């Protein structure tokens, strides 16, 4: 398959649409892809669709983070051993592994819209069940169900972000996909803000309710998304066109993209690109996609392993390793998320169209490796200066995560494959990423109890491994018209 990219300047003209116009003629799925790649019209709903997709990412992050602070209270209430704490902590990622495996396939098979709305229901039911859990078994089961929703959501959310954005310029596909990162950190910060507010309001003898309220609150944003879905969310026009439904794609372009598209069919039927199949998982390792798949999964797995250990263990690190009290632990976790992770994520979005994903990811991993080695060398800080340095190094790790692998692990996962493979590609990526998360969430409580601050030596292996693979495979997805690969055979035939 050829990987010839279509220059952004040719996107609109090739579809029969003059620059600046809001009218177009579409004769094939390729025309629909070119219109979308050229950018939405002013005043369209495309940005709202992207915002709602990011709302799904917000839910994923909130639900994954919401157990972090309360895990000590849960262990005490249910009399859990460190191994049992690891299982409860990892239940959500066990669910996410299965959810990603099936979610990627279903996203390509039945469409983005249906899967997105189904996973919102998982979030509502699971959040309420977790908040009311009478024992660790019910809590683990609810978190598993919640994880299944997370696994379903990420492939479809990444598809929406990629398929409602332009190829080049400000707000391009890479920037839109990278926006998942600040959305993620906004969710973790919201979680800590909620915990801080509850900590201030609840009487001391009722603080055991804090983790329950925090978990149950995850149902609220899911209900909001369900309430607004019918007005703004629609199917991806590129996906619809790839199924042969050009009329449906034209309606979506009008509704969500602000483009009046007229379908002109020739004698030949509309071409349907690669159909969804479980065999497409094998396509991820053909000559065209093998190196991209290896790079995307390595970045994602390494990022997830290290990040989950740090962000989930952040309250434990601050409270135990740095010997701080509950209020200081909450405030420090919130501050680190906002000042370092969230700001880093915004930088990742802004630099995606200009600097690119490869350079920012390599730089981020380098900063993470240095920060973890510094934390391992400091150990238990004995003075105020060393405590400040340790917190700064934690911030450095989160800052590198924000602008580097945090932003661009999904850029690589979503933009290494065209529309026909995107759901499968992200689903496979997330299956491996969530496997790494599961190992990380299970091992961190065990290793932290056994190794103390020496656990940072183990975590440092993750960014180092990913950095080495980045140096070996220099694939840059930002600014590349990846969806044109679905139509490369047609274009090559036309040129010949």
Number of C-alpha atoms within 10 A of each C-alpha: 11 13 16 15 14 19 13 19 12 12 25 23 16 16 20 17 22 13 13 9 11 16 17 22 19 26 19 23 25 25 24 28 28 27 27 25 27 25 22 21 19 12 10 16 22 27 19 14 23 25 18 22 23 25 21 30 24 25 25 25 22 26 28 24 23 26 21 20 24 20 21 15 15 20 16 12 12 14 12 17 12 17 13 17 23 21 19 26 26 26 24 28 31 24 25 34 29 22 28 33 26 21 33 33 26 23 30 25 19 13 20 26 17 14 22 26 18 14 23 24 17 21 31 21 17 26 28 19 22 28 22 17 16 11 12 20 12 16 22 20 19 26 30 26 26 34 30 28 31 32 31 33 33 30 35 32 29 29 28 28 28 29 28 28 24 26 30 22 17 16 20 25 32 35 32 29 31 34 29 32 33 28 24 28 28 21 25 29 23 19 25 25 16 17 22 17 12 17 18 12 11 13 10 9 7 10 16 16 16 20 22 21 19 24 25 21 19 26 22 14 18 23 14 13 17 16 10 11 15 9 9 14 23 20 20 26 29 28 25 21 25 25 23 17 18 27 17 17 25 24 18 22 29 19 18 24 26 19 23 17 23 15 15 11 13 9 5 6 10 18 18 17 17 14 13 21 14 15 9 16 18 12 15 21 14 11 10 15 16 14 17 23 22 17 22 29 24 24 31 26 24 25 25 29 25 26 25 20 22 22 19 22 19 22 26 21 22 22 18 16 18 23 16 17 12 15 13 14 21 21 16 20 24 20 16 23 26 22 13 22 29 27 20 27 31 21 20 32 29 20 18 32 22 14 12 20 29 23 15 23 27 23 16 27 30 18 20 31 23 16 23 26 18 17 25 19 15 16 18 19 18 11 10 10 9 16 20 13 16 25 18 16 20 24 23 23 27 31 26 28 33 31 32 33 33 32 33 36 28 27 29 30 29 34 29 27 24 20 26 24 26 26 34 34 32 35 33 25 30 33 27 19 28 28 21 22 29 25 19 26 29 23 19 25 23 19 17 19 12 11 14 17 21 18 22 24 17 15 23 22 16 22 30 18 15 25 21 13 16 21 11 11 14 13 16 16 24 26 23 21 24 23 27 21 21 24 22 18 14 13 15 12 8 8 7 6
